[in-house]
């Protein structure tokens, strides 16, 4: 049994499972499917996890904004300086709650029982029957994960450079926009044309990282479950 082959095979079949696809027996077609079609679904899966967190923040922001507006109207402070404090609190509190949320609300990385059960079943099918084999497999998968993470780190650096260029370009554009109304219009167009690509780049990089979290954490939990099963089963027999 080659742990290198088994590690790649485990990552490969779990990738297919996570994006709800099936592999193709033809090696050529399978390669092109992984090259062209599956990356889109894999990235979409990761982005959906990111959007879940954003959706929670948007929900809390809307709730606290309505509460803030109700408090302003009901307490009669609409024409006082307290309005600024209430609106500031309505903005900051949702960000605080999402940023410092309880770990149990987000640490699962979108992993489901089905993902873990799939890994466990695959390992049993491949003949992994003792904890030492499984621990060695986890170490081998860790090497693959580190390689994938290094790509994410490179992408983060590239997006960071894009953001720096975006800020510099905007600062220069803002200086020129104060000269005339035409300059202001050009600044708005420049901001719109640059902001969306930067936002998409950030979303793709962090979505890809989220998808990797789901992939490799599923493997880790599945291996742990099988180790636990192997340890417990003899004592019950």
N, C-alpha and C positions, 0 to 999 in steps of 0.2 A: 504493500500500500504506500503510494507516494503522497505525502502530506501536501506537497506543492500542488499536485493535480487535484487532490480532494478539496483543498482550500479554494482554488479557482472554480471548481465545479460547484461548490456550495454557494459561493458568491454569485455565480452565473445563474443557477436555478432560482435563487431567492430574488434576484433582480427581475426575472421573468414573472415570478409569483406576485411581487409587490405591485407591478404595473398591470396585473390581471391579463397577462398574455400567455401564450403557449409557444414553446420552442418548435423549430422546424428541423426535421431530420436531415434535410439537404444542407450540408455545411456552408455552401456558397450563399444560399438564400438566407440562412440563419445569420451569417456574418453581415450581410447588407441590411437585414432587419434590425440588428443591434446597432449598426452604424447610422442608419437613417431614421428609423421609426421609433425605436425604444427610447433614445435620449430625450425626445420631446415629452413622452409620457412620464419618464423618470423625473424630469425637471418640473413638470406640472404637478406631480405628487408632492414634491418638496415645497413648491410655491403655495400649494393649498394649505400646507401646515403653517407657513408664515402668515397667510391671510387669516387663518383662524385666530392667531394672536392679535392681529390688527383689528379684526372684527370685535373682539372682546373690548379692546381699547375704545373703539368707536361707540360701542353700546354704552360703556361707562361714561364716556365723554358726553353723550347725548343726555343721559340720565342726570348727571351732575349739572349740566348746563340748564336743563329745565328746572331743577331744584334751585339753582342760583337765581334764575329769572323769577321763579315763584317767590323766593325769599325777598328779592328786591321789591317786588310789587306788594307783597303782603305786609312787610315790615315798615313800609313807607320811607325807605332810604334811597329812593330813585334819584333824588337830586342832591345826594351827599357824596362825599369822597369814599364812603364805605362801599359804594358800587364797585369801584376798582378792586378793592380787596376781595369782595365776594366773587367777582368774575375771575380774578386770578386764582383763587382757591378752587373754583369750579373747573379750571383748566389743569391745574397742577395735581389735584388729588387723583383723577383717573390715571395720569401718567405714573404717579407714585404707586398706586395699587397694582398696575400691570407690571411695572419694573420690579417691584419687590413682592411679587405673588408667591404663594406657598409653593414649594418645589413639587408637591404632589399634583399640582394643577398643570404642570408643563414638562416634567422630567421624563414622561413616557415617550417623548419624541414621535408620537403618532403610532407607536407600536401596539399591535393588537394580539389577543390570544391566538388568533388564527395564524399570524406570522410566526409566533414562537412554536406553535404546534407543527407548522410546516417544517421548520428547521429540525425539530426533534424527530419527526417522522423520517426526514431525509437521512439524518445521521444513522438512525436505526436500520434503514434500508441499505445503507452503504457499509454496514457491519461494524460500526463503532460500539464496542461492548465493554469498554473499561474507561475509567476516569482519566488515566494517564494519556491514552490516545486522544481523548477530547481536549485535554489541556494543551497538548502539543498542537492540535489543530487550531485552537484559539490563538496560540502564539503565531502560527503561520498566517492566519487571517489578519492578525494585528499588523504584520508587515505589509500586507496588501492595503489595509486601511491607512497606514502611514503614507504610502505612496499616493493614495487618493487625496488625503488631507494636504499633502504638499502642493498639489495642483490648486486646491481651494485657496491656500495661503498666497500663491502667486496671483490668482485672480483678484484676491482682496487688495493686493498691492497695486494692481493695474487700475482697479476701480478707485482706489485712493488717489492715484495720480490723475485720473479723469476728474475727480472731485476738486482737486487742487487747481487744475486748469480751468474748471468751471467757475470757481470762486474768483480766480485772478481775472478771467475774461469779463465776469460780471462787474467786478470793481472798476475795471477800465471803461466798460460800457456805461456804468452809472455816472462816472465823471463827465462823459460826453453828453449824457441824456439831460443834464441840467442846463445845457446851453440853449436848447430850443424844443418846441413841441415835437418836431420831427425826430429829434434825437431821443426824446422820451419814447416815442412809438417804436423806434428801432431797438431801444433797450428792451421793451416788452417782448418784441418778436424774438430777440436774441435769447432772452430768458426762457421763453416757451420752447424754442427749438433745442436748447441745451438741457433743460431740466428733465424732460421726458426720457431722453436716452439714458441720462445718468440714473434716473429712478428705475428704469427697466434693468439696467446693468446691476444695480444693487439688489433688486428683487431676484434676478437670475442667480447671482453668486450665492446669496443667502438661502435661496430655495434649493440650490444644488447641495449646499452644506447640510440643510435639513433632511434632504433625501438620503445623503450618506449616513447621517445619524440613524435614520430609521433602518437602513440596510444593516449596518454593522452592529447596532444595539440589538436588533432582532437575532442576529447570529449569536451574540454573547449570551443573551437570555435563554435562547434555545439550547445552547451548550450547557449552561448552568442547570437547566431543568433536567436534561438527560443525565448529567452527573448526579443530581439529587435522586433521580429515579433509580439509577444503578446502585446507589448507596443504600436506598431504602428497601428496594425489592428483595435482596437476599435475606434481610433480617425478618421480613414478613413470611418468607417461605420456610 
